[in-house]
Amino acid sequence: MTSTHTEHTGHDHHHGDACGHTAFQHGDHTDFAHDGHLHREHSGHYDECEPSGHVVCSGHDHEHGDGCGHVAVRHGDHVDYVHDGHRHAAHAGHYDDH
């Protein structure tokens, strides 16, 4: 799965260990949940970390929700759950990789 490269402009906040935003490993980088957006540092600026396309997570037999043990992060109009280095989002009876 690939992500789009969309720079988050006007971002004067520096993300890091004590920035106050939820940080989690996402593939080969760290995402920060910030005001319903997911940011990643890229070449001296921050990008929105958004998936391109619809990618179904196959073979996922775990149901995410309150108390499931995975970090929940607000992402736009839904909640993603951080699971094994990627994010899962409920969609039409299955989970998508985000």
Phi and psi restraints in degrees (range 20) as a CNS / XPLOR table:
assign (resid 1 and name C) (resid 2 and name N)
       (resid 2 and name CA) (resid 2 and name C) 1.0 -112.3 20.0 2
assign (resid 2 and name N) (resid 2 and name CA)
       (resid 2 and name C) (resid 3 and name N) 1.0 160.4 20.0 2
assign (resid 2 and name C) (resid 3 and name N)
       (resid 3 and name CA) (resid 3 and name C) 1.0 -114.5 20.0 2
assign (resid 3 and name N) (resid 3 and name CA)
       (resid 3 and name C) (resid 4 and name N) 1.0 150.5 20.0 2
assign (resid 3 and name C) (resid 4 and name N)
       (resid 4 and name CA) (resid 4 and name C) 1.0 -73.6 20.0 2
assign (resid 4 and name N) (resid 4 and name CA)
       (resid 4 and name C) (resid 5 and name N) 1.0 155.3 20.0 2
assign (resid 4 and name C) (resid 5 and name N)
       (resid 5 and name CA) (resid 5 and name C) 1.0 -106.1 20.0 2
assign (resid 5 and name N) (resid 5 and name CA)
       (resid 5 and name C) (resid 6 and name N) 1.0 88.7 20.0 2
assign (resid 5 and name C) (resid 6 and name N)
       (resid 6 and name CA) (resid 6 and name C) 1.0 -119.2 20.0 2
assign (resid 6 and name N) (resid 6 and name CA)
       (resid 6 and name C) (resid 7 and name N) 1.0 111.7 20.0 2
assign (resid 6 and name C) (resid 7 and name N)
       (resid 7 and name CA) (resid 7 and name C) 1.0 -68.8 20.0 2
assign (resid 7 and name N) (resid 7 and name CA)
       (resid 7 and name C) (resid 8 and name N) 1.0 136.3 20.0 2
assign (resid 7 and name C) (resid 8 and name N)
       (resid 8 and name CA) (resid 8 and name C) 1.0 -88.2 20.0 2
assign (resid 8 and name N) (resid 8 and name CA)
       (resid 8 and name C) (resid 9 and name N) 1.0 99.1 20.0 2
assign (resid 8 and name C) (resid 9 and name N)
       (resid 9 and name CA) (resid 9 and name C) 1.0 -80.6 20.0 2
assign (resid 9 and name N) (resid 9 and name CA)
       (resid 9 and name C) (resid 10 and name N) 1.0 158.1 20.0 2
assign (resid 9 and name C) (resid 10 and name N)
       (resid 10 and name CA) (resid 10 and name C) 1.0 69.4 20.0 2
assign (resid 10 and name N) (resid 10 and name CA)
       (resid 10 and name C) (resid 11 and name N) 1.0 25.8 20.0 2
assign (resid 10 and name C) (resid 11 and name N)
       (resid 11 and name CA) (resid 11 and name C) 1.0 -98.5 20.0 2
assign (resid 11 and name N) (resid 11 and name CA)
       (resid 11 and name C) (resid 12 and name N) 1.0 100.4 20.0 2
assign (resid 11 and name C) (resid 12 and name N)
       (resid 12 and name CA) (resid 12 and name C) 1.0 -99.2 20.0 2
assign (resid 12 and name N) (resid 12 and name CA)
       (resid 12 and name C) (resid 13 and name N) 1.0 6.4 20.0 2
assign (resid 12 and name C) (resid 13 and name N)
       (resid 13 and name CA) (resid 13 and name C) 1.0 -95.8 20.0 2
assign (resid 13 and name N) (resid 13 and name CA)
       (resid 13 and name C) (resid 14 and name N) 1.0 135.6 20.0 2
assign (resid 13 and name C) (resid 14 and name N)
       (resid 14 and name CA) (resid 14 and name C) 1.0 -99.6 20.0 2
assign (resid 14 and name N) (resid 14 and name CA)
       (resid 14 and name C) (resid 15 and name N) 1.0 122.1 20.0 2
assign (resid 14 and name C) (resid 15 and name N)
       (resid 15 and name CA) (resid 15 and name C) 1.0 -82.0 20.0 2
assign (resid 15 and name N) (resid 15 and name CA)
       (resid 15 and name C) (resid 16 and name N) 1.0 144.5 20.0 2
assign (resid 15 and name C) (resid 16 and name N)
       (resid 16 and name CA) (resid 16 and name C) 1.0 -177.1 20.0 2
assign (resid 16 and name N) (resid 16 and name CA)
       (resid 16 and name C) (resid 17 and name N) 1.0 -168.3 20.0 2
assign (resid 16 and name C) (resid 17 and name N)
       (resid 17 and name CA) (resid 17 and name C) 1.0 -55.0 20.0 2
assign (resid 17 and name N) (resid 17 and name CA)
       (resid 17 and name C) (resid 18 and name N) 1.0 -35.9 20.0 2
assign (resid 17 and name C) (resid 18 and name N)
       (resid 18 and name CA) (resid 18 and name C) 1.0 -117.4 20.0 2
assign (resid 18 and name N) (resid 18 and name CA)
       (resid 18 and name C) (resid 19 and name N) 1.0 28.2 20.0 2
assign (resid 18 and name C) (resid 19 and name N)
       (resid 19 and name CA) (resid 19 and name C) 1.0 -79.9 20.0 2
assign (resid 19 and name N) (resid 19 and name CA)
       (resid 19 and name C) (resid 20 and name N) 1.0 -14.9 20.0 2
assign (resid 19 and name C) (resid 20 and name N)
       (resid 20 and name CA) (resid 20 and name C) 1.0 94.1 20.0 2
assign (resid 20 and name N) (resid 20 and name CA)
       (resid 20 and name C) (resid 21 and name N) 1.0 -2.0 20.0 2
assign (resid 20 and name C) (resid 21 and name N)
       (resid 21 and name CA) (resid 21 and name C) 1.0 -104.0 20.0 2
assign (resid 21 and name N) (resid 21 and name CA)
       (resid 21 and name C) (resid 22 and name N) 1.0 148.6 20.0 2
assign (resid 21 and name C) (resid 22 and name N)
       (resid 22 and name CA) (resid 22 and name C) 1.0 -65.1 20.0 2
assign (resid 22 and name N) (resid 22 and name CA)
       (resid 22 and name C) (resid 23 and name N) 1.0 125.6 20.0 2
assign (resid 22 and name C) (resid 23 and name N)
       (resid 23 and name CA) (resid 23 and name C) 1.0 -114.6 20.0 2
assign (resid 23 and name N) (resid 23 and name CA)
       (resid 23 and name C) (resid 24 and name N) 1.0 143.0 20.0 2
assign (resid 23 and name C) (resid 24 and name N)
       (resid 24 and name CA) (resid 24 and name C) 1.0 -154.6 20.0 2
assign (resid 24 and name N) (resid 24 and name CA)
       (resid 24 and name C) (resid 25 and name N) 1.0 150.7 20.0 2
assign (resid 24 and name C) (resid 25 and name N)
       (resid 25 and name CA) (resid 25 and name C) 1.0 -71.2 20.0 2
assign (resid 25 and name N) (resid 25 and name CA)
       (resid 25 and name C) (resid 26 and name N) 1.0 132.0 20.0 2
assign (resid 25 and name C) (resid 26 and name N)
       (resid 26 and name CA) (resid 26 and name C) 1.0 -135.4 20.0 2
assign (resid 26 and name N) (resid 26 and name CA)
       (resid 26 and name C) (resid 27 and name N) 1.0 97.1 20.0 2
assign (resid 26 and name C) (resid 27 and name N)
       (resid 27 and name CA) (resid 27 and name C) 1.0 64.0 20.0 2
assign (resid 27 and name N) (resid 27 and name CA)
       (resid 27 and name C) (resid 28 and name N) 1.0 -119.1 20.0 2
assign (resid 27 and name C) (resid 28 and name N)
       (resid 28 and name CA) (resid 28 and name C) 1.0 -98.8 20.0 2
assign (resid 28 and name N) (resid 28 and name CA)
       (resid 28 and name C) (resid 29 and name N) 1.0 13.5 20.0 2
assign (resid 28 and name C) (resid 29 and name N)
       (resid 29 and name CA) (resid 29 and name C) 1.0 -145.7 20.0 2
assign (resid 29 and name N) (resid 29 and name CA)
       (resid 29 and name C) (resid 30 and name N) 1.0 176.8 20.0 2
assign (resid 29 and name C) (resid 30 and name N)
       (resid 30 and name CA) (resid 30 and name C) 1.0 -108.4 20.0 2
assign (resid 30 and name N) (resid 30 and name CA)
       (resid 30 and name C) (resid 31 and name N) 1.0 131.6 20.0 2
assign (resid 30 and name C) (resid 31 and name N)
       (resid 31 and name CA) (resid 31 and name C) 1.0 -100.3 20.0 2
assign (resid 31 and name N) (resid 31 and name CA)
       (resid 31 and name C) (resid 32 and name N) 1.0 151.4 20.0 2
assign (resid 31 and name C) (resid 32 and name N)
       (resid 32 and name CA) (resid 32 and name C) 1.0 -124.2 20.0 2
assign (resid 32 and name N) (resid 32 and name CA)
       (resid 32 and name C) (resid 33 and name N) 1.0 126.2 20.0 2
assign (resid 32 and name C) (resid 33 and name N)
       (resid 33 and name CA) (resid 33 and name C) 1.0 -82.4 20.0 2
assign (resid 33 and name N) (resid 33 and name CA)
       (resid 33 and name C) (resid 34 and name N) 1.0 120.6 20.0 2
assign (resid 33 and name C) (resid 34 and name N)
       (resid 34 and name CA) (resid 34 and name C) 1.0 -143.3 20.0 2
assign (resid 34 and name N) (resid 34 and name CA)
       (resid 34 and name C) (resid 35 and name N) 1.0 108.2 20.0 2
assign (resid 34 and name C) (resid 35 and name N)
       (resid 35 and name CA) (resid 35 and name C) 1.0 54.3 20.0 2
assign (resid 35 and name N) (resid 35 and name CA)
       (resid 35 and name C) (resid 36 and name N) 1.0 42.2 20.0 2
assign (resid 35 and name C) (resid 36 and name N)
       (resid 36 and name CA) (resid 36 and name C) 1.0 82.4 20.0 2
assign (resid 36 and name N) (resid 36 and name CA)
       (resid 36 and name C) (resid 37 and name N) 1.0 -0.4 20.0 2
assign (resid 36 and name C) (resid 37 and name N)
       (resid 37 and name CA) (resid 37 and name C) 1.0 -110.3 20.0 2
assign (resid 37 and name N) (resid 37 and name CA)
       (resid 37 and name C) (resid 38 and name N) 1.0 159.3 20.0 2
assign (resid 37 and name C) (resid 38 and name N)
       (resid 38 and name CA) (resid 38 and name C) 1.0 -117.9 20.0 2
assign (resid 38 and name N) (resid 38 and name CA)
       (resid 38 and name C) (resid 39 and name N) 1.0 117.5 20.0 2
assign (resid 38 and name C) (resid 39 and name N)
       (resid 39 and name CA) (resid 39 and name C) 1.0 -107.4 20.0 2
assign (resid 39 and name N) (resid 39 and name CA)
       (resid 39 and name C) (resid 40 and name N) 1.0 147.5 20.0 2
assign (resid 39 and name C) (resid 40 and name N)
       (resid 40 and name CA) (resid 40 and name C) 1.0 -136.0 20.0 2
assign (resid 40 and name N) (resid 40 and name CA)
       (resid 40 and name C) (resid 41 and name N) 1.0 143.0 20.0 2
assign (resid 40 and name C) (resid 41 and name N)
       (resid 41 and name CA) (resid 41 and name C) 1.0 -74.9 20.0 2
assign (resid 41 and name N) (resid 41 and name CA)
       (resid 41 and name C) (resid 42 and name N) 1.0 137.6 20.0 2
assign (resid 41 and name C) (resid 42 and name N)
       (resid 42 and name CA) (resid 42 and name C) 1.0 -151.8 20.0 2
assign (resid 42 and name N) (resid 42 and name CA)
       (resid 42 and name C) (resid 43 and name N) 1.0 111.6 20.0 2
assign (resid 42 and name C) (resid 43 and name N)
       (resid 43 and name CA) (resid 43 and name C) 1.0 52.4 20.0 2
assign (resid 43 and name N) (resid 43 and name CA)
       (resid 43 and name C) (resid 44 and name N) 1.0 43.7 20.0 2
assign (resid 43 and name C) (resid 44 and name N)
       (resid 44 and name CA) (resid 44 and name C) 1.0 85.8 20.0 2
assign (resid 44 and name N) (resid 44 and name CA)
       (resid 44 and name C) (resid 45 and name N) 1.0 4.5 20.0 2
assign (resid 44 and name C) (resid 45 and name N)
       (resid 45 and name CA) (resid 45 and name C) 1.0 -139.7 20.0 2
assign (resid 45 and name N) (resid 45 and name CA)
       (resid 45 and name C) (resid 46 and name N) 1.0 178.3 20.0 2
assign (resid 45 and name C) (resid 46 and name N)
       (resid 46 and name CA) (resid 46 and name C) 1.0 -109.4 20.0 2
assign (resid 46 and name N) (resid 46 and name CA)
       (resid 46 and name C) (resid 47 and name N) 1.0 137.8 20.0 2
assign (resid 46 and name C) (resid 47 and name N)
       (resid 47 and name CA) (resid 47 and name C) 1.0 -108.8 20.0 2
assign (resid 47 and name N) (resid 47 and name CA)
       (resid 47 and name C) (resid 48 and name N) 1.0 152.5 20.0 2
assign (resid 47 and name C) (resid 48 and name N)
       (resid 48 and name CA) (resid 48 and name C) 1.0 -71.7 20.0 2
assign (resid 48 and name N) (resid 48 and name CA)
       (resid 48 and name C) (resid 49 and name N) 1.0 131.2 20.0 2
assign (resid 48 and name C) (resid 49 and name N)
       (resid 49 and name CA) (resid 49 and name C) 1.0 -97.3 20.0 2
assign (resid 49 and name N) (resid 49 and name CA)
       (resid 49 and name C) (resid 50 and name N) 1.0 88.5 20.0 2
assign (resid 49 and name C) (resid 50 and name N)
       (resid 50 and name CA) (resid 50 and name C) 1.0 -120.1 20.0 2
assign (resid 50 and name N) (resid 50 and name CA)
       (resid 50 and name C) (resid 51 and name N) 1.0 137.2 20.0 2
assign (resid 50 and name C) (resid 51 and name N)
       (resid 51 and name CA) (resid 51 and name C) 1.0 -71.0 20.0 2
assign (resid 51 and name N) (resid 51 and name CA)
       (resid 51 and name C) (resid 52 and name N) 1.0 152.0 20.0 2
assign (resid 51 and name C) (resid 52 and name N)
       (resid 52 and name CA) (resid 52 and name C) 1.0 -108.8 20.0 2
assign (resid 52 and name N) (resid 52 and name CA)
       (resid 52 and name C) (resid 53 and name N) 1.0 121.0 20.0 2
assign (resid 52 and name C) (resid 53 and name N)
       (resid 53 and name CA) (resid 53 and name C) 1.0 91.4 20.0 2
assign (resid 53 and name N) (resid 53 and name CA)
       (resid 53 and name C) (resid 54 and name N) 1.0 178.7 20.0 2
assign (resid 53 and name C) (resid 54 and name N)
       (resid 54 and name CA) (resid 54 and name C) 1.0 -109.1 20.0 2
assign (resid 54 and name N) (resid 54 and name CA)
       (resid 54 and name C) (resid 55 and name N) 1.0 114.3 20.0 2
assign (resid 54 and name C) (resid 55 and name N)
       (resid 55 and name CA) (resid 55 and name C) 1.0 -120.5 20.0 2
assign (resid 55 and name N) (resid 55 and name CA)
       (resid 55 and name C) (resid 56 and name N) 1.0 110.3 20.0 2
assign (resid 55 and name C) (resid 56 and name N)
       (resid 56 and name CA) (resid 56 and name C) 1.0 -76.6 20.0 2
assign (resid 56 and name N) (resid 56 and name CA)
       (resid 56 and name C) (resid 57 and name N) 1.0 133.3 20.0 2
assign (resid 56 and name C) (resid 57 and name N)
       (resid 57 and name CA) (resid 57 and name C) 1.0 -84.6 20.0 2
assign (resid 57 and name N) (resid 57 and name CA)
       (resid 57 and name C) (resid 58 and name N) 1.0 106.2 20.0 2
assign (resid 57 and name C) (resid 58 and name N)
       (resid 58 and name CA) (resid 58 and name C) 1.0 -85.6 20.0 2
assign (resid 58 and name N) (resid 58 and name CA)
       (resid 58 and name C) (resid 59 and name N) 1.0 152.5 20.0 2
assign (resid 58 and name C) (resid 59 and name N)
       (resid 59 and name CA) (resid 59 and name C) 1.0 69.4 20.0 2
assign (resid 59 and name N) (resid 59 and name CA)
       (resid 59 and name C) (resid 60 and name N) 1.0 27.5 20.0 2
assign (resid 59 and name C) (resid 60 and name N)
       (resid 60 and name CA) (resid 60 and name C) 1.0 -98.8 20.0 2
assign (resid 60 and name N) (resid 60 and name CA)
       (resid 60 and name C) (resid 61 and name N) 1.0 105.2 20.0 2
assign (resid 60 and name C) (resid 61 and name N)
       (resid 61 and name CA) (resid 61 and name C) 1.0 -103.1 20.0 2
assign (resid 61 and name N) (resid 61 and name CA)
       (resid 61 and name C) (resid 62 and name N) 1.0 5.0 20.0 2
assign (resid 61 and name C) (resid 62 and name N)
       (resid 62 and name CA) (resid 62 and name C) 1.0 -95.3 20.0 2
assign (resid 62 and name N) (resid 62 and name CA)
       (resid 62 and name C) (resid 63 and name N) 1.0 135.1 20.0 2
assign (resid 62 and name C) (resid 63 and name N)
       (resid 63 and name CA) (resid 63 and name C) 1.0 -99.6 20.0 2
assign (resid 63 and name N) (resid 63 and name CA)
       (resid 63 and name C) (resid 64 and name N) 1.0 124.5 20.0 2
assign (resid 63 and name C) (resid 64 and name N)
       (resid 64 and name CA) (resid 64 and name C) 1.0 -85.2 20.0 2
assign (resid 64 and name N) (resid 64 and name CA)
       (resid 64 and name C) (resid 65 and name N) 1.0 148.1 20.0 2
assign (resid 64 and name C) (resid 65 and name N)
       (resid 65 and name CA) (resid 65 and name C) 1.0 168.2 20.0 2
assign (resid 65 and name N) (resid 65 and name CA)
       (resid 65 and name C) (resid 66 and name N) 1.0 -175.2 20.0 2
assign (resid 65 and name C) (resid 66 and name N)
       (resid 66 and name CA) (resid 66 and name C) 1.0 -53.3 20.0 2
assign (resid 66 and name N) (resid 66 and name CA)
       (resid 66 and name C) (resid 67 and name N) 1.0 127.8 20.0 2
assign (resid 66 and name C) (resid 67 and name N)
       (resid 67 and name CA) (resid 67 and name C) 1.0 81.8 20.0 2
assign (resid 67 and name N) (resid 67 and name CA)
       (resid 67 and name C) (resid 68 and name N) 1.0 9.9 20.0 2
assign (resid 67 and name C) (resid 68 and name N)
       (resid 68 and name CA) (resid 68 and name C) 1.0 -77.2 20.0 2
assign (resid 68 and name N) (resid 68 and name CA)
       (resid 68 and name C) (resid 69 and name N) 1.0 -12.8 20.0 2
assign (resid 68 and name C) (resid 69 and name N)
       (resid 69 and name CA) (resid 69 and name C) 1.0 96.0 20.0 2
assign (resid 69 and name N) (resid 69 and name CA)
       (resid 69 and name C) (resid 70 and name N) 1.0 -0.9 20.0 2
assign (resid 69 and name C) (resid 70 and name N)
       (resid 70 and name CA) (resid 70 and name C) 1.0 -109.0 20.0 2
assign (resid 70 and name N) (resid 70 and name CA)
       (resid 70 and name C) (resid 71 and name N) 1.0 148.8 20.0 2
assign (resid 70 and name C) (resid 71 and name N)
       (resid 71 and name CA) (resid 71 and name C) 1.0 -65.5 20.0 2
assign (resid 71 and name N) (resid 71 and name CA)
       (resid 71 and name C) (resid 72 and name N) 1.0 128.6 20.0 2
assign (resid 71 and name C) (resid 72 and name N)
       (resid 72 and name CA) (resid 72 and name C) 1.0 -101.5 20.0 2
assign (resid 72 and name N) (resid 72 and name CA)
       (resid 72 and name C) (resid 73 and name N) 1.0 131.4 20.0 2
assign (resid 72 and name C) (resid 73 and name N)
       (resid 73 and name CA) (resid 73 and name C) 1.0 -130.3 20.0 2
assign (resid 73 and name N) (resid 73 and name CA)
       (resid 73 and name C) (resid 74 and name N) 1.0 133.4 20.0 2
assign (resid 73 and name C) (resid 74 and name N)
       (resid 74 and name CA) (resid 74 and name C) 1.0 -67.1 20.0 2
assign (resid 74 and name N) (resid 74 and name CA)
       (resid 74 and name C) (resid 75 and name N) 1.0 132.1 20.0 2
assign (resid 74 and name C) (resid 75 and name N)
       (resid 75 and name CA) (resid 75 and name C) 1.0 -140.0 20.0 2
assign (resid 75 and name N) (resid 75 and name CA)
       (resid 75 and name C) (resid 76 and name N) 1.0 95.7 20.0 2
assign (resid 75 and name C) (resid 76 and name N)
       (resid 76 and name CA) (resid 76 and name C) 1.0 63.3 20.0 2
assign (resid 76 and name N) (resid 76 and name CA)
       (resid 76 and name C) (resid 77 and name N) 1.0 -119.7 20.0 2
assign (resid 76 and name C) (resid 77 and name N)
       (resid 77 and name CA) (resid 77 and name C) 1.0 -97.8 20.0 2
assign (resid 77 and name N) (resid 77 and name CA)
       (resid 77 and name C) (resid 78 and name N) 1.0 14.2 20.0 2
assign (resid 77 and name C) (resid 78 and name N)
       (resid 78 and name CA) (resid 78 and name C) 1.0 -146.4 20.0 2
assign (resid 78 and name N) (resid 78 and name CA)
       (resid 78 and name C) (resid 79 and name N) 1.0 -178.7 20.0 2
assign (resid 78 and name C) (resid 79 and name N)
       (resid 79 and name CA) (resid 79 and name C) 1.0 -115.6 20.0 2
assign (resid 79 and name N) (resid 79 and name CA)
       (resid 79 and name C) (resid 80 and name N) 1.0 132.3 20.0 2
assign (resid 79 and name C) (resid 80 and name N)
       (resid 80 and name CA) (resid 80 and name C) 1.0 -99.1 20.0 2
assign (resid 80 and name N) (resid 80 and name CA)
       (resid 80 and name C) (resid 81 and name N) 1.0 150.7 20.0 2
assign (resid 80 and name C) (resid 81 and name N)
       (resid 81 and name CA) (resid 81 and name C) 1.0 -117.7 20.0 2
assign (resid 81 and name N) (resid 81 and name CA)
       (resid 81 and name C) (resid 82 and name N) 1.0 125.7 20.0 2
assign (resid 81 and name C) (resid 82 and name N)
       (resid 82 and name CA) (resid 82 and name C) 1.0 -77.6 20.0 2
assign (resid 82 and name N) (resid 82 and name CA)
       (resid 82 and name C) (resid 83 and name N) 1.0 122.7 20.0 2
assign (resid 82 and name C) (resid 83 and name N)
       (resid 83 and name CA) (resid 83 and name C) 1.0 -146.8 20.0 2
assign (resid 83 and name N) (resid 83 and name CA)
       (resid 83 and name C) (resid 84 and name N) 1.0 115.4 20.0 2
assign (resid 83 and name C) (resid 84 and name N)
       (resid 84 and name CA) (resid 84 and name C) 1.0 54.2 20.0 2
assign (resid 84 and name N) (resid 84 and name CA)
       (resid 84 and name C) (resid 85 and name N) 1.0 43.4 20.0 2
assign (resid 84 and name C) (resid 85 and name N)
       (resid 85 and name CA) (resid 85 and name C) 1.0 81.7 20.0 2
assign (resid 85 and name N) (resid 85 and name CA)
       (resid 85 and name C) (resid 86 and name N) 1.0 9.2 20.0 2
assign (resid 85 and name C) (resid 86 and name N)
       (resid 86 and name CA) (resid 86 and name C) 1.0 -143.9 20.0 2
assign (resid 86 and name N) (resid 86 and name CA)
       (resid 86 and name C) (resid 87 and name N) 1.0 173.6 20.0 2
assign (resid 86 and name C) (resid 87 and name N)
       (resid 87 and name CA) (resid 87 and name C) 1.0 -109.5 20.0 2
assign (resid 87 and name N) (resid 87 and name CA)
       (resid 87 and name C) (resid 88 and name N) 1.0 139.0 20.0 2
assign (resid 87 and name C) (resid 88 and name N)
       (resid 88 and name CA) (resid 88 and name C) 1.0 -110.1 20.0 2
assign (resid 88 and name N) (resid 88 and name CA)
       (resid 88 and name C) (resid 89 and name N) 1.0 137.9 20.0 2
assign (resid 88 and name C) (resid 89 and name N)
       (resid 89 and name CA) (resid 89 and name C) 1.0 -129.1 20.0 2
assign (resid 89 and name N) (resid 89 and name CA)
       (resid 89 and name C) (resid 90 and name N) 1.0 130.1 20.0 2
assign (resid 89 and name C) (resid 90 and name N)
       (resid 90 and name CA) (resid 90 and name C) 1.0 -65.8 20.0 2
assign (resid 90 and name N) (resid 90 and name CA)
       (resid 90 and name C) (resid 91 and name N) 1.0 136.5 20.0 2
assign (resid 90 and name C) (resid 91 and name N)
       (resid 91 and name CA) (resid 91 and name C) 1.0 -157.7 20.0 2
assign (resid 91 and name N) (resid 91 and name CA)
       (resid 91 and name C) (resid 92 and name N) 1.0 114.2 20.0 2
assign (resid 91 and name C) (resid 92 and name N)
       (resid 92 and name CA) (resid 92 and name C) 1.0 50.5 20.0 2
assign (resid 92 and name N) (resid 92 and name CA)
       (resid 92 and name C) (resid 93 and name N) 1.0 45.6 20.0 2
assign (resid 92 and name C) (resid 93 and name N)
       (resid 93 and name CA) (resid 93 and name C) 1.0 85.1 20.0 2
assign (resid 93 and name N) (resid 93 and name CA)
       (resid 93 and name C) (resid 94 and name N) 1.0 6.7 20.0 2
assign (resid 93 and name C) (resid 94 and name N)
       (resid 94 and name CA) (resid 94 and name C) 1.0 -143.9 20.0 2
assign (resid 94 and name N) (resid 94 and name CA)
       (resid 94 and name C) (resid 95 and name N) 1.0 -178.4 20.0 2
assign (resid 94 and name C) (resid 95 and name N)
       (resid 95 and name CA) (resid 95 and name C) 1.0 -112.6 20.0 2
assign (resid 95 and name N) (resid 95 and name CA)
       (resid 95 and name C) (resid 96 and name N) 1.0 140.2 20.0 2
assign (resid 95 and name C) (resid 96 and name N)
       (resid 96 and name CA) (resid 96 and name C) 1.0 -101.1 20.0 2
assign (resid 96 and name N) (resid 96 and name CA)
       (resid 96 and name C) (resid 97 and name N) 1.0 147.9 20.0 2
assign (resid 96 and name C) (resid 97 and name N)
       (resid 97 and name CA) (resid 97 and name C) 1.0 -81.3 20.0 2
assign (resid 97 and name N) (resid 97 and name CA)
       (resid 97 and name C) (resid 98 and name N) 1.0 130.0 20.0 2
